[in-house]
Amino acid sequence: MANDLNGKTALVTGGSRGIGAQVCRTLAARGAAVAVHYASGEKEAAAVAAGINTAGGKAFTVQADISRHAEVVSMFAQFDAGLAKLGLPQGLDILVNNAGRGGGGPLGQTTEADFDAVFGLNVKGLLFVTQMAAERLRDEGRVVNISSATSRGAQAARLVYAASKWAVNGLTLSLAQELAPRRITVNAVAPGAVATDMIAAARQDKVFNDMVIGATAFKRFGEPQDIADVVGFLVGPQGGWVTAQVIEASGGLRL
Ligand SMILES: NC(=O)c1ccc[n+]([C@@H]2O[C@H](COP(=O)([O-])OP(=O)(O)OC[C@H]3O[C@@H](n4cnc5c(N)ncnc54)[C@H](OP(=O)(O)O)[C@@H]3O)[C@@H](O)[C@H]2O)c1
C-alpha cells in the first residue's frame, strides 16, 4: 500500500490526538498530503504535522471549533491557504470527520448544555464540514465519518452521545446518496472502546475496564491504529465499491 495515496489530499478533523492523529500518520505514510485539524491542541497538532514532515511526508495544521459554523468557514480558508503554501493544487480527495466528544449521562442528568455541545460537534459540525468539503472534493473522493459502536444498541447511560452517533450513521446514508453521482464514497466507521484520552478517565475504573474487556470478543481495548487501518481501507483504491456503510471496528463487541 506504500504510496497508493500519492497525489491525494486529506483533511482529518480532530487530528491532534487519539484516533485522528493516527489516521493522519497512516494516510501520510501512504503518500497523502494531510491537513491536521485541531480545536485547542495547537502543540499536539503541530507535533503530528512535524512528525509527518520529518518522515518525508506533507502536512500542515488548521484550527477551528467545529461546532461553530463561522469557524468551519475559517478552517476551510486555512485549508485552501495551506495547500497554496505547499504548492499543492486546490481541492480535496479525502475527508475524515473524526472530531467528536462525549458528554451527558442518563436521562435525568442530561442538560441542555450537554445536548448542544455533543450534537453541536458530532452532528452539526460534521454536517457543515462536509458541506464545505463537498465543494472541494474531486470526483471519486472519499468521506469517512467516525461514528461509534454505541450507535448499535441501547445506551441509557450515555443517551445523548449515542443518539449523536445514530445521527452520524443517518447522515452517512443520505450523504452517500447525495455524492454518489460524483462517485464519492461516504461511509462510517464505528469503533468500540479505543484507548485514547476520550475514555482515559473511565479507564481509571476497574469496573469499566472489566466491563469492556468482558464484552469484547478479542479481550482488549482497541488502539487508534485498529481504527486508522479501517479508515485506510475505505479511502484507498481498494475501497471504491463500498459506500453508505457503517462498519463496526470493535474486536467483536457484544457478540
Ligand atoms: N475513544 C473511544 O473509545 C471511541 C469509541 C467510539 C468512537 N469514538 C469516536 O472517535 C472519534 C475520535 O475520538 P478519540 O477517542 O480519538 O478522542 P480524543 O482523543 O478525545 O480526541 C478528540 C479530538 O476531537 C477534537 N475536538 C474536540 N472538541 C472539538 C471541537 N469543538 N471542534 C473541533 N474539534 C474538536 C480534539 O481536538 P483538540 O484536542 O485540538 O481540542 C481532538 O483532536 C470521536 O468522534 C469519538 O466519538 C471514540
The ligand as a Gaussian input file, in Angstrom:
#p B3LYP/6-31G(d) Opt

LIG

0 1
 N      -12.092000       6.506000      22.139000
 C      -13.161000       5.737000      22.036000
 O      -13.384000       4.803000      22.814000
 C      -14.149000       5.979000      20.915000
 C      -15.129000       4.999000      20.693000
 C      -16.059000       5.189000      19.677000
 C      -15.995000       6.324000      18.899000
 N      -15.042000       7.276000      19.148000
 C      -15.057000       8.464000      18.287000
 O      -13.799000       8.613000      17.679000
 C      -13.550000       9.991000      17.411000
 C      -12.191000      10.367000      17.962000
 O      -12.183000      10.090000      19.334000
 P      -10.842000       9.960000      20.213000
 O      -11.076000       8.852000      21.150000
 O       -9.637000       9.976000      19.355000
 O      -10.989000      11.320000      21.032000
 P       -9.921000      12.288000      21.711000
 O       -8.612000      11.614000      21.904000
 O      -10.640000      12.846000      22.888000
 O       -9.749000      13.428000      20.601000
 C      -10.839000      14.237000      20.261000
 C      -10.463000      15.113000      19.088000
 O      -11.604000      15.933000      18.774000
 C      -11.204000      17.293000      18.743000
 N      -12.248000      18.190000      19.218000
 C      -12.806000      18.224000      20.464000
 N      -13.711000      19.232000      20.535000
 C      -13.700000      19.843000      19.323000
 C      -14.410000      20.945000      18.764000
 N      -15.326000      21.640000      19.452000
 N      -14.153000      21.293000      17.476000
 C      -13.249000      20.599000      16.772000
 N      -12.554000      19.550000      17.223000
 C      -12.783000      19.171000      18.492000
 C       -9.992000      17.370000      19.664000
 O       -9.212000      18.486000      19.279000
 P       -8.254000      19.308000      20.313000
 O       -7.575000      18.284000      21.175000
 O       -7.319000      20.013000      19.393000
 O       -9.122000      20.251000      21.074000
 C       -9.309000      16.031000      19.397000
 O       -8.456000      16.103000      18.287000
 C      -14.722000      10.751000      18.040000
 O      -15.663000      11.057000      17.050000
 C      -15.301000       9.754000      19.031000
 O      -16.668000       9.983000      19.281000
 C      -14.123000       7.124000      20.125000

